[in-house]
Amino acid sequence: MVRAVRQGESLRTVARRFHVSLSTVHYWTERAEGKRLSRVDWQDRSQRPHRIQRTKRSIENLVIRIRTELKDRSILGEYGAEAIQRDLVARGKREIPAIRTIGRILERRGALDGRHRRRHPPPPAGWYLPEVAKRSRELDSFDVIEGLVIEGGINVEVLNAISLHGGLIGSWPNRTIFARTTVQAMIEHWKVFGLPAYAQFDNDTRFQGAHQFRDTLGRVIRLCLSLGVTAVFAPPRETGFQAAVESLNARWQAKIWQRFHFESLGALQSQSARYVAAYRQRARLRIESAPIPALVSFHLEV
């Protein structure tokens, strides 16, 4: 290869002819530069560094001894690398290994009693609904952000929605979110994107209806039943079921509420609408390539 390059062939031509990478030809050409080919060392060089700074055996033994002492007598019950380093400092030792070095010493000497964490793959999104888990049906999650106050004492609540697979979002800030306004927002959202197979909520009375009356259904449930959408309610204090919409809630507060100063509810609604539009625009290609239910057009009296 080097001879061919010296005879005038380009590096790329030589790489193609000898079926090697361009970097390989460049490496050997540089290595042989200024030398006759008979005097070039063509042996592969080891990547191991010429000098290895290894901790002294006496320091390693001290680290192991301190770990044993801390494990048996430490008041805090701490005997990891950081605790060992603090003990070495307290003893006034001059040569104190770094925390990572102490960790490697413990691993090399077999002094770690913890096991490597075994990570299991998460269940598929919507695992509790077979059709959703198979991605043959869609689920829309709804939730409300509460406790927001605009300067001047204007209370704000935000109804957010997101589809589990398509990532289609909706956001409706208002002074108060009622069951009536929730129904209106759901109709608006589903007119644009179509009906999902399932709509998921928490146990808020705005979604479920009044709890003090038996055998009654709230407006939201009646809307879902009238459209053939199955209402799903997440178990209390089980945040994993509502993880998608909870993530949207946190994102909405970080990207809108905490970034800008709003003097009125209208300004907040306008900024939220711009964010939703920009989010949908960014995800347009992904959304168009995903299986989305057909758009629907309907008129409801609720």
N, C-alpha and C positions, 0 to 999 in steps of 0.2 A: 504493500500500500504506500509506504513512504517513498519507495523508488518511483512508483507511478506518479506521485505528486511532484517529486523533484524533476521528472521528465516533462512536466507541464500540464498534466491532467488536473482538472478541478477537483476539489474535495468531494463535491456531490457526485461527480462521475465515478470517482474511485469507490465511494460508499456504495453506490448502486452495483458496481461491477463485483465487489467482494461481498455483497449482501450483509453489510454492517451499517451501523448508524453513523451519521455525520460526525457526532461527538467523538466516536471511537477513532475515526480517521484523524480528526483534529488533535486528539490526545497524543497519538503515536507520532504525528508529525512534529508537534511541539517538543516531545521528549527526545526526538532524534535531531533536533535543530543544531546545526553547527558541528555535527559529528559524522564521521564515516560510519556507514551501516554496519561494518564489521566490529565497531567498537561501542555500539549501542547496547545497553542492557535491556533485553527484550523480556525479562522475567516480570510477572505481575508483582506489584508491591503491596504489602500488607497495609490495610487501613488502620491497624492498631497503632495508637500513639506511641512514639519512641520512649516517652517517660510516663509512667503511671504513678500518680500520687495516691498511695493507699494509706489509710489510717493505720497508725502503729498498733501492733497487737496489744500492747499494754492499755491503750485507750479503748480498744474494742472490749477487752476484758472488763475494764472499769464501767463501760456503758452497760454491759450485761449485768454486772454486780449491782449497779445503782437501780436498774429496772427491777431486779428481784427484791431489793430493799423497799423500794417505793410500793411495789405491789403488795407487800406484806404489812407495811407500817404507815403508808401515806394516809394522812387524815382525810384528804380530799379524794382518795382512791384513784388518783391519776398517776399513771406510770408509762405514758406514751413518750414520743420523741421530744415534745415540747417540755414535758415535766422533767425528763432526764437532762435536757440542756439547762433548765433553770437550776437543777441541783448541782450541775458541774460549775455553773457560775457562782453559786453560793459557796462552793468549796474552794473557790479561788484558783481553779485550774487555769493554766496558761493556754494550753491547746484544747480548745473547745470546738468540736465538730459542728457543722451546720445541722439544722433539723433534718433536712433531706438525707444527709450523710448518716445521721443516727438511725433514721428509718431504714436505710440500706443495710447498716450493720445488724439491726435487729432481724431483718429478713434473711440476710446471709447466714446468721448464726441460728436461725430457726427459733427465734424468741418471740414470734408473733402468735398469739393464741386466738386471733380472730380469723374468720374464714372469708375468702373472697366472696363478695356479694354476687349472688346469682340473679341475673335480671331475666324476668319472664316477659314475653311479649304481651302488650296490653290486649284486652278483648277488642273486637271490632266495634266501631262506633254504632251505637244503637243495638248492642248485643241482646238486650232484653226484648226486642221486637224482631223476630226472625226475618221478616221482609225488609226491614230497615237495615239489619246487619248484612243482608245479602246485596244491599244497595239497589234493590228493585223498587223500593218505596222511599219517599222522602218524609222527613219529620221537621216541623217548624217549632222552635222553642221561643217562649215569650217570658219576659220578666220585667220588673219595675225597679228602677233606681229611686230611692227615697232620701229625704234629708238634705237636699240641696237648697241653698238660699242665695239669691242674687242680692247684691248690695242694695240696701233700701228695704229689706225685709220681704222680698218676693219669694215665696216658697215655690220650689220646682220639683216635679217628679218626671221621670222619663220612662216610657214604655219602649223596650227594645225587643227586636225579633231577629232570628237568624235561622236559616235552614241548615240541617246537620251536614248534608253532603255537598249541596251546591254553594253554601256560604253566602246566600242571598240575605242581605241585612235590611232592616228598617228601624227607624228611630223617631219617636214622637214625644218631644218635650212639651210639658204643659204645667199649669199651676197644680192641678190635681188629676190623677188618672182614675177615672171611674170605670165601671163595667161598660157603660154606654160608650165612652170614648175608646175603650179597648175594642169593642165590637166594630166601631167605625174604622179604627186603624187596621184591624184584621181584614176587613172587607177591602179597604184600599190596597193593602199589601197583596192580597190574593188576586185582585183584579189585574195587577201588573204581572205577577209571576205564576199564577195558577194555583190550584188547590193541592196541598200535600195530602198524604194518606193519614198523617197523624199530626196533632198539635199538642205540644207539651207545656205544662204549667207547674208552678208550685201550689201550695195549699192556700194561697191568698184568696180572701173572700171575693175579690174582684173577678177572679177566674172561676172559682168553684160555686159561688153564690153564698147566701146567708147560711150559717151553720146552725142557727137556732131552730130552723124549721126542717122537719123531716119530709122526705119525698118531694123535694123541690129542687129545681135546676136553675142555675143562674143564666144570665143572658149569653155569656160566652159559650157555655156548654150547649145551650139551645141552638146557637148559631152553628157550631160544629156539627151537631146532629142533623140539622136541616140541610147541610151541604154534603153530608156523607163523610165528614172528617172525624176520625176517632180521637177523642180527647184523652190524653195521658197525663197523669199527675205524678210528679216525682215524689218519692218518699221523703218525709221531713228529715232535715239534717243530713241528707245524702247528696252532697254537692256534685258528685261525679255525674249524675244524670243530667244536671243543668250546666255542665262545664262549658259548653259552647257559648251559651248566652251569658254566663257569668264572665267569661273571657271578653265577650263583646262589651259588657258593662264596664269592665276595667279599662278596656281600650278607649271607650267613649269618654270616660272621665279623664284619662291621660292625654288624649289627643284634642279634646274640645274644651272640657270644663276647666282643666288646670292650665291650659295654654293661653287662654284669652280672658279679657275682662268684659263682662256683659253688663250693660246698663239697663237692659229691658229683656223681657221674655221673648219679644220678637227678634232681637238680635241673636239670642241663643238658638231659637228655632231656625233662623236663617243659616247660622254657622253649622248647625247640625245637618241641615238639608244639604249644604255644600259638601260636608264630609261624606255623607251617605252617597251622594252622586259621584264623588271622586273615587270612593271605595269600589262602587259598582263598575266604574269605568276602568279602573286598574285591573279588576278581575273579569273584564268582559270576555276575553278570549277563553279563559278557563271555564267561565259559566256557559258560554255558547257550546263548548265541546262536551260539557257534562250532560247527562240525560235529565232533562227538565220536563215536568208535566206540561201538557198543552195549556196555553193561555185560555182563561175563561172569561166570559162576560156575563154578568148576571145583575139582577136588581133585587134587593132584599128590603123588606120592611121589618125592622126589629124594634 
